[in-house]
């Protein structure tokens, strides 16, 4: 019998002018992780909001990944007594 776990990431977007901010929230049941990212449209670029949303979301998820990996490294150290580095 296998155990299935589902984690859901919620991404909230805030737009102000040419700036888009994304906040990615992961609730694991045991912990809450928050990553954020932003995108800024250059005045020379066409006004395509979807692109800013994609960039901001990607950066927020990347930040979330770094924080989750750092937590895993700390958990490994707590259980083994040795520092480790988890590659993304």
C-alpha positions, 0 to 999 in steps of 0.5 A: 500500500502506498501513501499519496501526498498532494501539496498545492502551491497557490500563487497570488499576483499583484500588479502596479503599473509595469510591475508584477509581483508573484507570491507563491505559498506552499502549505505542507501540513507541517510547514508553510513556505513563501517564495516571491518574485517580480517582473518589470516591463521595460518601456520599450517592450510591448504591453503583454501582461501574461509575460510579466505574470509568467516571469514573476511566477517563475521567479517566485517558484524559483525562490520557493524551491531554494527555500524548500531545498534549504529546509531539506538540507537542515532536516538532513543535518538534524537527522544525520548530524552532518551538513549536506547540499541538495542539488536542485 
